[in-house]
Every structure is written in C-alpha cells, then in structure tokens.
Amino acid sequence: MYTKFWCELQTDQKLKSDSIDNEPIAPQHSHHFSMYDRDNYFSIPPTITRLPNNERHSNTSNQWQASIDNRSMYNLSAVDSLTPGKSRRSVYCEVASSVRSIIPFVKVAYPDMVASESPTVLEPLNNKERKTCRAKMIACVERGLKSESNMANVVYDLDTLLANKRVEKTGKLINNDEERLRLKESGYRLCFESRFESGNLRKVIQIGSREYDLILTPDVNSREHCTWFYFEVSNMDANLPYVFNIINCEKSNSQFNFGMKPLLYSVKEAVLGNPGWVREGSDICYFRNPYPSSSKNQKKRTYLTATFTIKFPHNYDICYLAYHYPYTYSQLLTHIWCWKQSLMSNIVFRAESLCLSLNKNEIPVLTITAPDSYNNLITDREVIFLTARVHPGESNSSWIMHGTLQYLLEDSLAAANARMKYVFKVVPMLNPEGVINGCNRCGLTNEDLNRRWSQPSADLHPSIYHTKGLLDYCVRVLKKVPYVFCDFHGHSRRKNVFLYGCSSQESWLEVDRDKVEEPLDFLMLPNIMSSLTTGFALPLCKFSFERHKETTARVTVWREFGVKRSYTMECSYCGCDVGPNKGFHLNTTHLKGIGNNFGVAISCLYEETQWRLKIIEANQVIDRDHIPTNKELSNLEEQDCSDSEDSSDDNY
C-alpha cells in the first residue's frame, strides 16, 4: 500500500504570523477615492486609522483622521518598471522572474509565456463508459491490496528535488521548450516537471509500462484541497495510450464523471502553427480509492482518484496537462502592461498596488472610467466593484474577468457609455499567493479567504482587508453605496453560468424577512445576463443565503454596506447543458464572452431597470418571482399604448 509513501503534504516553510486580531478594524491605506480632488477621485485616498468598536459599527458617519499619502507608494512597480517596446514573451519572463514563490521555480510554462488560449471550435463533452470505470476501480483496489514492490518506480519527487538540488534564484526565468523538442531522455519513462507558476505536482509513481499514479501538492500549510493540477510531461511516444491516475483528490464528486475532459497543450503543435489548449482524454472517471486520507474530516477517510488516458500527438514533445485553462499571476500583470501600452486618450485606466500579499507580491487594483468633464463629473458617477480569483483553482473566473476588462477598455460606443456612467474598481486577483503556488482553495494561511470578509485581519488577509476598506471608504466617507458588487467564481459540480444574489425575504435571519425590498433591484441583472449569454441558466440563480454564508463577500457586502445588487457569479469548469452550447465544453472564447456580456449587462442595467419598473407599475405586475420577459414586455407595451397617439419610448 501507499501509506508509508504519503508525504506529510505540507510545505516545509511555515508562515510565522500573529494570531488573528478579532477587533473590528478600518483599513489603513487601501482606499482609492478623494472627495476634495476630482482628478484623484479614482486614485489613492487618505490613510484611514484604526477605529474603536463603537465607532466602527455606528450608523452615523465616522469622522476619520486622514492624511493624503504620496501616490508613488501605490504604484504597481511590477508593471511600471517595464520598458515599452518589449515582446510579450520577454515581458512575461521578466514579470515571472520577479514573483516571490514558496518553492523556487526553475522555468516559466510555455503556454503562459505565449498567452495560449483555446481553439474557437466547439469541443464535445466526454461520454462516460461505465464498464471502463468499473474495471479501473477494481484494478485500483487490487493494487492497494498488493505489496509495495511497485513503489520503487518513483519518477518525480518534488521533496527530493528540493532537498538535493538547491536552486538559487539568481537569474531570469526562461523557457527553452522549443529547443528541447524531439530530444529523447534516457529510458522509456515519461518525464515530469511542475516547478513553475501555478504548478502543483508532488510525486509521480510509475505502476505500469505507460501508467502513472500522480500525487498533487495540497494547499500551502495544509494537507487538503487537492483538485487543481498543472504540470509538464515529456519524453513520450506518439499515439500510444498513457494512463494518468491522480490519486489524492478529495471532492466527493467531479465533473470528470459528467463529461469534462482534462486540458492538453502541445508545444510542437504550437510551433507548427496550431497553438492552444485542447480538451483531450478517454476512459475518464472519478471514484473513491482505498488510500487513507490525511484529512481531519472523518467524512474524508480515503482519497478519490481522477483517471484519464492521453494519446500524445508527437514523439518527444513537450506537453502540459491542466485541470482548467491556467491564468497565472504573471499573466495578469503582463496583460495589465499590454493594456497600458495601447490605452486610448478617452479612457482613464489606472493600475495600482492595493497592498502586498503575505509573501510581498503586489495585489493590483484597477480603476476604469471616462475622463472628468464639466457636464459629467467623476464624483457624480455610480461605482461598480468587481473582484475575482479568491479561490486560486478557479481560473475560469480570471478568464471571465479578462473578458470584462477587455470590454471596458475597448473603443466601442457601449463601453464608452459604461465608462461615462460608472467608476469601475476592480481587484482581479484577490488571492495571488494561492495562484502563484498552485493552490486550489486557500492562500498561505490555509484559510478560505471568502470566509473572512466579516472580520478580515490586515496581517493575515491583506487583500480582503483592503478591498473591504475600499468599499468602507466609498460608503462611509463618500456616501456612495456601490451600484453593483460582483465576485467572480468557478463551480466544480454544476454546468452553465449563473448568479447568486441576496434577498432579505429569503434570508435565514427572521429580522431580515421583515424588511421591505424591491425584487427588481437584484433580479434585473440575472435577467439581462440570461438574454445576452447562451450558457446562462436563470433557473440556477438563487437569492437565499444560510447562516454559514454570512462571512462571504456577497453577503457581507450586502449586509454591511447596503449594496442591493451584491452577487457571486458562478461558472462551470466543464460546459453547458442548456442553450446552443448544450453538450459542449466552455472554452476561453466562451469565458471571455461571458465577461464581455457582463460588461454589456452592467452598461444597460440602470436604464433597463427603470424602464421595466415603469411598465410593471403601470400594469400592476407584482409577482416577485417573475420578471416579465422581453416578449411579455412587448405585449405590455402594446396594451399601454393602445389609447395613445404617440407610442414612443418617452411614454414609459
């Protein structure tokens, strides 16, 4: 059995941090507005001091001692230090070389360096073969009962590499995959590597001529949260079946059982002019195995296996396998640099450092709006708050955010109107430490940061603490309740795209249910998204919340700051079972399209809400569980205009 070969699955480097301070606190330097200088309204605001408990939770406006800090201290140095005119590859390598990681990296991954995406063609979901899965389960059990004779065939061991090969990070990280193509390593085993950003392979054991058991690295300072994977494979023979068994998975079920395929990237294909991540694999299944879990949760006594078979397209290729389309921290910074290089004069786009992470990596905060004008003051505009990637394994949330940012920065009339109506404050990566170090759920403290919004610690949860500070400053000092807040997420067990919101009538707390609310306030955005996005499932949207959700971003922002339109956007890792894309995977084009559509929905949200409210009031449509569809509204328009000579929109 594998018992004695289980690593402690904990990083040796422990974080030295103080215990969590439970005193409610106000952010000290994370707010990005100034009422007294419209030019700086979208830039860094005053430093805010710690508040006593009775003042922090007072319903009256707090009087804070503030002083304007030097703006230069908030520069995003990882981006601002880059010189114009460089190639994207060189910029990515330079950015990646400056990233601070727990283990030393030895390279940059080729797909990230070249900004690889997916092909535009639709990729069908996998059809699961139960007979094959049953055979794999039986073989797994039999292997677990046999002797440990096969355990000598360890072909990759991160712990041994770190112990025996001390890597001094003295130079720039590079990638030489193109030079390595068709270079055969000694022996017939596959070669593995994952010491790059977002990689997380811990150990590989060869159990057959072309079959390998893989052990993933859990989240830092944890023995749990093994779902995300990203690693390199080389030294393969083309068109032969290689079996990969990831044997320390923990989720009780997976979309691997319901059609999802893993992702494969071939460097050779990229060199031949066909770059991109493709869905690949056969004999895919997910089942519980006999290997004892190191989790303290009694319900997780044994691990689960995710298994799939891959046929590589070329001999001695360099390939990458991933759970979902990677979107690294360095990728985000490189995209920010690219956007700044091509910025148009009619767009205000600022990329600043919100704060430093626990390992001293900068956490970007972006501001997007239109320039100030006499007839359209920045101080008069509504504020939209967007966040993503609090869970590092949910890379699809970054692709959706990428699509939203692209929309907001494009030269279109709709985007220009959005910039003129709103100031967008965006924290595109709340958990860069988790992303950098290949975590799935947590960061460096083994805490789910989306359960720390009610009382974040400045020392342990800086990104949450300072993002909440931005909201606090906006509401309590500027007297501007954000018009929309949305936190982007990925979903591992459901298909499609959907939103979670907050309705006081569906709260777990009885006092909430006594409040009066206008359902259209929070129902309108999902309805617009449903009309714009083919994979959006309106029936999956829900607006109830339980007690254990009180510390999440969605509920905290709704409750503490009074944001009526406070949402979590959920997107499947897998694909769709509704609409024209039913039976197909979601690819990067789809994900960016979802983000683009979200931007469009935000652009027309205010006018659409007011328009429908007038129609509903005029026709006394009061069913809170049903928003009139476009067809129904057309009928209502005809009825409402039947006695009028003028049927223009001005009547509504």
C-alpha positions, -999 to +999 in steps of 0.1 A: +000+000+000+010+036-004+007+045+033+044+049+040+049+069+008+024+095+017+042+128+022+030+149+050+017+170+022+027+202+039+052+227+028+082+228+050+083+266+050+058+276+078+044+311+080+052+330+111+023+352+118+004+366+148-029+353+158-060+368+142-070+401+157-107+399+163-111+436+169-131+452+140-107+474+121-108+500+094-083+499+065-051+520+069-041+528+034-063+510+009-089+534-002-089+548-037-111+580-036-107+616-026-138+639-024-117+670-025-098+665-057-118+652-087-086+643-105-077+619-077-112+607-072-103+574-088-068+572-073-054+565-038-074+581-010-065+591+025-049+568+051-075+556+075-067+549+111-080+520+133-114+527+148-128+517+181-156+491+181-184+515+189-174+539+161-167+512+135-202+499+137-220+532+142-249+540+119-237+576+118-208+587+095-174+582+111-150+611+113-117+597+104-083+613+108-068+612+073-038+625+055-031+622+018-002+598+012+023+601-016+007+585-047+040+570-057+039+545-029+009+529-046+025+523-080+023+488-094+060+485-096+060+451-113+043+467-143+056+503-141+092+492-141+088+475-175+100+495-205+078+499-237+086+481-269+094+447-255+079+415-268+051+399-248+074+368-242+102+389-227+078+409-206+062+377-192+095+362-183+107+394-167+075+397-146+076+360-137+112+363-126+102+390-100+074+369-085+080+355-050+071+319-045+072+293-017+094+269-037+120+281-062+107+279-098+130+266-125+112+279-156+081+296-170+055+275-185+053+278-223+015+282-226+015+311-202+045+328-218+028+328-252-007+337-238-022+305-251-060+301-252-083+275-267-094+269-303-126+285-313-142+252-323-167+236-300-154+206-281-180+179-271-183+166-236-170+131-229-193+101-229-186+081-198-182+043-202-193+026-170-176-007-179-142+010-182-147+029-150-157-003-131-125-020-144-104+009-133-119+008-098-113-029-094-077-025-106-071+003-082-084-017-052-063-047-062-032-025-064-039-011-030-040-047-015-008-058-031+028-054-019+048-022-023+070-037-050+060-011-075+067+018-052+104+019-062+094+034-096+092+070-084+099+091-115+092+125-100+095+136-063+093+173-055+106+168-020+137+150-032+143+177-058+140+205-032+163+186-007+190+176-032+190+204-057+192+238-040+181+263-067+194+298-062+171+322-080+198+345-093+188+350-129+158+355-151+134+326-155+131+315-192+116+287-213+135+266-237+108+241-246+112+248-284+149+238-282+140+206-262+116+193-288+125+158-302+153+154-276+149+120-261+157+114-225+174+082-213+149+054-206+113+050-217+096+067-188+078+099-191+095+129-176+076+154-154+080+189-141+058+214-123+082+239-107+066+268-124+039+293-116+006+275-106+022+241-110+015+217-081+027+181-088+042+165-057+051+129-067+047+106-097+049+068-094+052+045-125+029+015-119+029+001-155+047+005-188+025+035-196+006+041-164+014+066-137+000+074-103+002+111-095+001+129-061-008+166-061+006+191-037-021+203-013-026+240-005+003+256+014+003+248+052-024+223+046-030+186+039-061+192+019-077+209-011-063+188-039-083+194-071-063+218-093-034+204-113-009+218-138+023+200-149+046+193-178+051+159-195+079+150-219+097+120-234+066+104-248+059+082-278+032+094-302-002+079-304+002+054-276-022+054-246-007+068-214-028+064-182-027+091-155-043+084-121-044+114-098-049+095-065-052+122-038-083+140-049-108+150-022-141+163-036-168+137-033-177+140-070-164+158-100-174+169-135-149+143-147-179+119-141-202+141-161-184+149-194-154+171-185-121+163-202-087+175-189-067+200-210-037+193-231-012+217-246+014+206-271+045+228-277+051+210-310+016+218-322+022+255-313+055+256-333+036+241-362+011+269-361-017+253-341-013+268-306-038+263-279-053+242-251-074+214-263-098+191-244-083+156-246-086+122-230-105+090-229-115+065-202-122+094-179-137+087-145-136+097-109-140+073-080-131+067-043-099+047-038-086+027-008-058+051+001-062+067+036-067+104+037-047+127+059-077+150+063-090+156+098-125+154+084-140+120+093-161+120+062-130+120+041-114+088+053-100+079+019-090+098-012-106+097-046-089+091-080-093+111-112-081+090-140-078+096-178-059+082-208-040+105-231-025+099-266+001+125-273+002+138-309+041+138-314+071+119-304+093+135-277+070+165-275+068+189-246+032+189-233+013+204-204-018+189-187-041+211-166-074+208-148-086+241-164-072+269-185-044+284-165-043+321-158-013+330-137-005+360-116+023+369-141-002+366-169-024+391-152+004+416-147+015+411-183-020+418-196-021+450-175+011+461-191-002+454-226-034+473-218-015+503-206+006+503-238-024+505-261-045+529-240-067+555-257-069+591-246-107+588-238-101+561-211-089+566-176-071+533-167-050+531-135-033+501-122-021+505-087-010+483-058-038+477-033-014+462-008+012+435-006+004+398-001+019+378+028+049+369+006+053+405-006+037+402-040+017+432-052-021+429-054-033+450-083-064+472-081-076+487-114-097+518-120-116+523-152-138+553-161-140+582-186-121+614-181-136+641-159-157+667-177-178+697-167-211+680-176-201+646-163-181+648-131-164+617-119-178+624-084-213+621-097-209+587-112-220+554-097-194+530-085-191+493-096-169+469-076-157+437-092-134+410-077-122+376-088-099+346-080-103+345-043-101+307-048-069+301-068-081+269-085-110+288-101-090+301-131-122+304-152-131+334-130-099+351-143-108+345-179-143+359-173-127+390-156-103+393-185-133+395-209-150+422-187-118+442-186-113+439-224-149+452-229-144+481-205-112+491-223-124+488-259-132+516-283-170+510-286-199+532-280-214+509-254-181+506-235-177+544-237-212+549-222-204+525-194-172+544-186-191+577-186-218+563-162-196+544-138-163+543-120-152+507-121-130+495-092-116+460-099-095+437-078-089+410-105-069+386-083-077+385-046-055+355-038-023+358-058-003+337-033-026+308-039-024+312-077+014+315-077+019+284-056-006+261-073-032+261-045-068+251-051-088+268-023-067+288+001-036+310+002-006+308+026-026+305+058-048+275+049-079+297+052-107+302+028-104+339+021-141+340+011-150+332+047-130+361+061-150+391+049-168+399+081-136+404+102-105+403+080-071+406+095-047+432+080-018+409+087-033+375+076-059+386+049-045+418+034-063+416+001-097+411+018-090+437+045-080+464+020-107+455-006-133+458+022-116+491+031-123+504-004-159+496+000-160+511+035-144+544+023-168+546-006-199+541+016-190+559+048-169+588+036-180+594+000-216+585+009-218+564-023-232+529-019-218+509-049-244+503-075-232+467-082-208+444-064-199+411-080-173+384-070-164+360-099-161+323-091-158+289-107-181+259-099-168+223-098-201+204-097-225+223-119-227+232-156-235+266-171-232+301-157-254+316-130-256+343-103-262+342-066-277+374-051-292+385-018-329+388-009-339+398+025-371+378+021-350+346+016-326+352+044-320+327+072-324+356+097-360+364+107-353+402+112-343+404+075-375+390+063-394+419+080-377+444+057-393+458+026-374+453-007-378+459-044-371+425-060-363+440-094-332+456-078-315+423-076-334+403-102-327+425-132-291+417-137-296+379-139-324+385-163-303+407-186-274+382-185-298+354-194-309+373-225-272+380-235-254+348-227-263+314-243-249+294-214-265+314-186-290+293-166-316+315-149-332+286-130-299+280-112-298+316-099-307+319-062-311+347-038-313+329-005-285+325+019-278+305+050-261+314+082-227+299+072-226+323+042-226+354+064-188+357+061-187+356+023-181+386+001-216+385-014-235+386+020-211+408+038-212+435+012-250+433+011-254+434+048-227+458+060-227+483+031-263+481+019-254+471-017-287+458-031-270+442-061-244+421-044-236+390-064-215+359-068-211+348-104-205+311-108-192+295-139-187+258-146-153+243-152-170+219-176-196+231-200-233+236-207-264+216-206-287+244-218-288+265-249-270+261-282-238+250-265-255+221-247-232+191-246-200+211-252-172+224-231-168+261-222-136+274-237-116+306-233-136+323-260-168+315-242-154+326-208-142+360-222-176+363-239-193+358-206-172+386-191-179+408-221-217+402-217-214+410-181-200+444-190-228+449-215-254+440-189-239+465-164-239+491-191-277+489-196-287+479-161-299+512-148-320+522-178-334+487-182-344+486-145-361+519-146-379+511-179-393+478-166-403+493-133-425+518-151-441+491-172-446+469-142-461+497-121-484+507-150-497+472-154-496+462-118-473+432-124-462+425-088-451+388-088-417+390-072-407+356-086-413+365-122-397+393-142-416+399-174-397+386-205-390+407-235-420+391-253-443+398-223-430+434-221-437+439-258-473+428-252-475+452-222-462+480-243-489+475-269-516+475-241-501+505-225-500+524-258-534+513-272-551+546-262-522+568-270-514+585-303-477+585-295-461+551-289-426+564-285-403+552-256-408+585-238-442+573-226-425+547-204 
